[in-house]
Amino acid sequence: MRGSSAPGGRGRTAAPGLAAGLAALLGGLALLLLGAAGAEALAKCLVCHGKPTLSKRLSSGRLLSLFVDEKQLKESVHAARVCTDCQSDITVIPHKGEIKRVSCVRCHFKGNPVGAPQKDIYVEYAKSVHGIAAAAGNTRAPVCQDCHGNHNIRAPRDAASQMNKAHIPETCGRCHLQVFGDYRESVHWQAFASGKKDSAVCTDCHGEHSIRSHASPESSTYVSRVPETCSKCHASVAVVGKYGIKTEQVATYGRSFHGIAIKYGEKTVANCASCHGVHDIRPSSDPRSAVYIENIPKTCGKCHTGANVNYAKGKIHVDPTQKEAGAVYWVSLFFKWLTISVMVGLTAHIGLDLFRRLRRRGAAQ
């Protein structure tokens, strides 16, 4: 019995290993076949689309290149895909008729089985200012390919990606040319260009797929949300503090009349951008800056009629707990101790009066 059971035991042990080996072999053959099929399909497409001069004139007058750079495609995140994975309405080669624009939502949705990012990117885009404009028929409104690229799509962390932080201002600037020009003059761009990668680019303030109009209360650049957006960097020692930029400005604004009013829903009160600017923010030492000492009366005068040179004499972001606040510090300190002494005296008076009453009541009994 022992002799007959040994071979059977070895057979049972070997069977799973054999099955796994066969599965791996079949999987490898499938990948090879798919790769060969993909290479063959790409070769067919490149017969025409491999010509750099191939293009099409759109109804808007724009000349659309139909050239596919095989090198770019193989270096992209879609290197393992075949053309018809995206151009799903092409069933025969050569194809005829009108070819629909690629819809990335076929793969890019939460729960997709193909390995694309598990995010509801299209839901966010549909609610954005770009998505709303595109749905309304604006042919100039950007879609996925305008920002991410076509055959050259790379992961955002890739230095060659159009959506890498280093390239985002240029990518957005293709449509927002005037804004891009203003931003290139700003302290944010100058800092970023000098190697300070913490400095803000377009998406740090406006968001990515969920960009909304500044007039929308849901927008990160809505009038009452600007301080919150700016504070993500300017209240963080880890972001701006290491460059010697003070972080208490956010707190001092929050304690100011402007900051308190905006917390209570006031929409016409000044926020960060009202004084410092929007895309063209410059340091206070720059004569072109809205907060340059000689320009402060004009800046404040946008809201305060009759603003004069006296507006520029005092400190702007005042922290009354610091001696640098000058007279404000001493006045604040005086009233602090005056309040404490009054409260201590009042408490002592009430305590003594209560003690006297209780003593009288005890004597009467």
C-alpha positions in Angstrom: 0.0 0.0 0.0 2.8 2.3 0.9 4.5 1.6 -2.4 1.4 2.2 -4.4 0.5 5.5 -2.7 3.8 7.2 -3.2 3.5 7.7 -7.0 -0.1 8.9 -6.5 1.1 11.4 -4.0 3.8 12.7 -6.3 1.3 13.0 -9.1 -1.1 15.1 -7.0 1.7 17.4 -6.0 2.9 17.8 -9.6 -0.5 18.5 -11.1 -1.0 22.1 -9.8 2.6 23.0 -10.8 1.9 21.6 -14.3 -1.4 23.5 -14.5 0.3 26.8 -13.4 3.0 26.3 -16.0 0.5 25.7 -18.8 -1.4 28.7 -17.7 1.7 30.9 -17.8 2.6 29.5 -21.2 -0.8 30.1 -22.6 -0.8 33.6 -21.1 2.5 34.3 -22.7 1.4 33.0 -26.1 -1.8 35.2 -25.8 0.3 38.3 -25.1 2.6 37.5 -28.0 -0.3 37.0 -30.3 -2.0 40.2 -29.1 1.3 42.0 -29.5 1.7 40.7 -33.0 -1.8 41.6 -33.8 -1.4 45.1 -32.4 1.8 45.6 -34.3 0.2 44.4 -37.5 -2.8 46.7 -36.9 -0.5 49.7 -36.2 1.5 48.9 -39.3 -1.7 49.1 -41.4 -2.7 52.4 -39.9 0.7 53.9 -40.4 0.6 53.2 -44.1 -1.4 56.5 -44.2 -1.0 58.0 -40.8 2.7 57.6 -40.8 3.0 60.4 -43.3 3.8 63.8 -41.6 1.9 65.8 -44.2 -1.4 64.0 -43.6 -4.0 66.5 -42.3 -7.6 67.6 -42.5 -9.2 71.0 -42.6 -12.0 71.4 -40.0 -15.2 73.4 -40.4 -13.7 76.0 -38.0 -10.8 76.5 -40.5 -8.3 74.8 -38.2 -5.9 72.4 -39.9 -5.9 69.1 -38.0 -2.8 66.9 -38.3 -3.6 63.2 -38.8 0.0 62.2 -38.5 0.9 59.5 -35.9 4.4 59.5 -34.6 5.1 55.9 -33.9 7.9 56.7 -31.4 5.7 59.0 -29.4 2.9 56.4 -29.3 5.3 53.7 -28.0 6.5 56.0 -25.3 3.0 57.0 -24.2 0.8 55.5 -21.4 -1.2 53.9 -24.2 1.7 52.0 -25.7 0.0 48.7 -25.2 -3.3 49.8 -26.9 -4.2 49.5 -30.5 -5.6 52.3 -32.6 -9.2 50.8 -32.6 -9.3 50.8 -28.8 -9.8 54.5 -29.0 -11.1 54.9 -32.6 -13.8 52.3 -31.9 -15.9 53.2 -34.9 -13.2 52.1 -37.4 -14.0 48.5 -38.4 -12.3 48.3 -41.8 -9.0 49.5 -43.2 -8.9 51.7 -45.2 -11.8 53.4 -43.4 -14.4 55.6 -45.0 -16.8 58.3 -43.9 -16.7 60.6 -41.0 -14.7 59.3 -38.0 -16.0 60.4 -34.6 -13.8 62.2 -32.1 -12.3 59.9 -29.5 -14.3 59.6 -26.3 -12.0 58.9 -23.4 -14.9 58.0 -21.1 -14.9 54.5 -22.7 -12.0 53.6 -20.3 -11.7 56.5 -17.9 -14.4 55.9 -15.3 -14.5 54.7 -11.8 -14.7 50.9 -11.8 -13.1 50.5 -15.2 -11.6 47.0 -15.9 -8.8 48.1 -18.2 -6.4 49.6 -15.7 -7.1 53.3 -16.3 -7.1 55.6 -13.2 -10.1 54.8 -10.9 -11.5 58.3 -10.8 -14.8 59.9 -11.9 -12.8 62.4 -14.1 -15.6 62.8 -16.7 -18.2 63.6 -14.0 -15.9 66.3 -12.7 -15.2 67.6 -16.2 -18.9 67.7 -17.2 -19.5 70.1 -14.3 -16.5 72.3 -15.1 -16.5 75.5 -17.0 -14.7 73.7 -19.9 -17.2 70.8 -19.9 -20.2 73.1 -19.8 -18.8 75.1 -22.7 -18.1 72.0 -24.8 -21.6 70.6 -24.1 -23.1 73.9 -25.3 -21.4 73.5 -28.7 -18.3 75.7 -28.2 -15.8 74.1 -30.5 -13.0 76.0 -28.9 -13.7 74.6 -25.4 -10.9 72.2 -24.4 -11.4 68.5 -24.2 -9.1 65.8 -22.8 -6.8 65.7 -25.8 -6.2 69.5 -25.7 -4.6 69.3 -22.3 -3.2 65.7 -22.1 -2.2 65.3 -25.8 -3.2 62.7 -28.4 -0.6 60.0 -29.1 2.0 61.5 -26.8 0.0 61.1 -23.5 2.3 60.5 -20.6 1.8 60.3 -16.8 1.8 63.7 -15.1 4.9 62.7 -13.1 6.8 62.3 -16.4 8.9 65.4 -17.1 7.8 65.2 -20.8 4.1 65.2 -20.0 2.0 68.2 -21.0 0.4 67.9 -17.6 3.6 67.8 -15.7 3.6 70.8 -13.3 6.5 72.4 -15.1 4.4 72.5 -18.4 1.0 73.3 -17.0 1.3 77.1 -17.5 2.2 76.6 -21.2 -0.5 74.0 -21.7 -3.2 76.3 -20.2 -1.6 79.3 -22.0 -2.4 77.9 -25.4 -6.0 79.1 -24.9 -5.5 81.6 -22.1 -2.8 83.6 -23.8 -3.3 87.0 -22.0 -3.5 85.2 -18.6 -0.3 83.3 -19.4 1.4 86.6 -20.2 0.3 88.1 -16.9 1.4 85.0 -15.0 4.8 85.1 -16.6 5.3 88.5 -14.9 4.2 87.3 -11.5 6.2 86.3 -8.4 4.7 82.8 -8.6 6.2 82.2 -12.0 9.5 83.8 -11.2 9.8 81.6 -8.1 8.8 78.5 -10.0 11.2 79.2 -12.9 14.0 79.6 -10.3 13.5 76.1 -9.1 11.0 76.6 -6.2 8.6 73.9 -7.3 6.2 74.6 -4.4 5.2 77.8 -6.2 1.7 78.0 -7.6 0.8 77.2 -11.2 -2.7 77.3 -12.7 -4.0 74.1 -11.3 -2.9 74.9 -7.7 -5.5 77.7 -7.6 -8.1 76.7 -10.2 -8.1 72.9 -9.8 -7.8 70.3 -12.6 -10.8 68.6 -14.1 -13.3 70.4 -11.8 -12.4 74.0 -12.8 -15.4 76.3 -12.4 -16.1 79.9 -13.2 -14.9 82.4 -10.6 -18.6 83.5 -10.3 -19.6 80.0 -9.0 -19.7 79.6 -5.2 -18.2 76.1 -5.8 -15.1 77.6 -7.4 -11.9 77.8 -5.5 -11.5 81.3 -6.9 -14.9 82.5 -5.8 -14.6 85.8 -3.9 -15.3 84.3 -0.4 -13.0 81.3 -1.0 -9.9 83.1 -2.3 -8.4 83.4 1.3 -8.9 79.7 1.8 -7.2 78.9 -1.6 -4.3 81.2 -0.9 -3.9 79.9 2.6 -3.1 76.4 1.3 0.4 77.7 0.6 0.7 81.0 2.5 -0.4 79.5 5.9 2.0 76.6 5.6 5.5 76.8 7.0 6.4 73.7 5.0 5.5 75.5 1.8 6.4 79.2 2.0 8.1 79.3 5.4 11.2 77.6 4.1 11.7 80.4 1.6 11.6 83.1 4.3 8.0 84.1 3.5 5.9 85.0 6.6 2.9 82.8 7.2 1.1 85.0 9.8 -0.5 87.2 7.0 -3.3 84.6 6.7 -4.1 84.8 10.4 -3.9 88.6 10.5 -6.2 88.9 7.5 -8.6 86.5 9.3 -8.7 88.8 12.4 -9.1 92.0 10.3 -12.4 93.7 9.4 -12.0 92.3 5.9 -11.4 88.7 7.1 -14.3 88.8 9.6 -16.7 90.3 7.1 -15.9 87.7 4.4 -16.5 84.9 7.0 -20.0 86.2 7.6 -20.8 86.1 3.9 -19.9 89.7 2.7 -19.2 89.5 -1.1 -17.9 93.1 -1.7 -15.2 93.1 1.0 -11.5 92.8 0.0 -9.8 89.4 -0.3 -6.2 88.6 -1.1 -6.6 89.1 -4.8 -8.3 92.5 -4.3 -5.1 94.0 -3.1 -2.3 91.8 -4.4 -3.7 91.1 -7.9 -4.8 87.9 -9.6 -2.4 86.4 -12.2 0.1 89.3 -12.2 1.0 89.2 -8.4 4.3 91.0 -7.8 6.4 91.4 -4.7 5.7 94.6 -2.7 9.2 95.9 -3.6 8.3 96.0 -7.3 7.0 99.5 -8.4 4.5 97.7 -10.6 3.0 95.9 -7.7 -0.5 96.9 -6.5 0.9 96.8 -2.9 4.0 98.9 -3.6 4.0 101.7 -1.1 3.3 104.4 -3.6 0.4 102.4 -5.2 -1.4 101.6 -2.0 -3.7 104.7 -2.1 -4.8 103.7 -5.6 -5.3 100.1 -4.6 -7.3 101.0 -1.5 -9.1 103.6 -3.4 -10.9 101.0 -5.5 -13.2 100.5 -2.5 -12.4 103.4 -0.1 -13.2 106.6 -1.9 -10.8 109.4 -1.0 -7.9 107.1 0.0 -4.8 109.1 0.3 -1.1 108.8 1.3 -2.0 108.2 4.9 -3.3 104.7 3.9 0.3 103.7 3.1 1.8 104.9 6.4 0.7 102.2 8.7 1.3 98.4 8.6 -1.1 96.3 6.6 -1.0 92.8 8.1 -0.9 93.8 11.7 -0.4 91.2 14.5 -1.2 93.0 17.7 0.6 90.3 19.7 4.0 91.2 18.2 6.1 94.2 19.1 6.6 94.9 15.4 3.1 96.2 15.4 4.3 99.3 17.2 1.7 101.4 19.0 -1.0 98.8 18.2 0.9 96.3 20.3 1.1 98.6 23.3 -2.5 99.7 23.0 -3.6 96.1 22.7 -1.4 95.1 25.7 -2.9 97.9 27.8 -6.4 96.9 27.0 -5.6 93.3 27.6 -4.4 93.9 31.1 -7.1 96.5 31.7 -9.7 93.9 30.9 -8.0 91.3 33.0 -7.7 93.7 36.0 -11.4 94.8 35.7 -12.6 91.2 35.5 -10.4 90.2 38.5 -11.7 93.3 40.5 -15.3 92.6 39.6 -14.9 88.9 40.6 -13.3 89.9 43.9 -16.1 92.5 44.5 -18.8 89.9 43.9 -17.0 87.4 46.0 -16.6 89.8 49.0 -20.2 91.0 48.7 -21.4 87.4 48.7 -19.2 86.6 51.7 -20.6 89.7 53.6 -24.2 88.6 52.9 -23.6 85.1 54.0 -21.9 86.4 57.2 -24.9 88.7 58.0 -27.3 85.8 57.4 -25.3 83.7 59.8 -25.2 86.4 62.5 -29.0 86.9 62.2 -29.7 83.2 62.9 
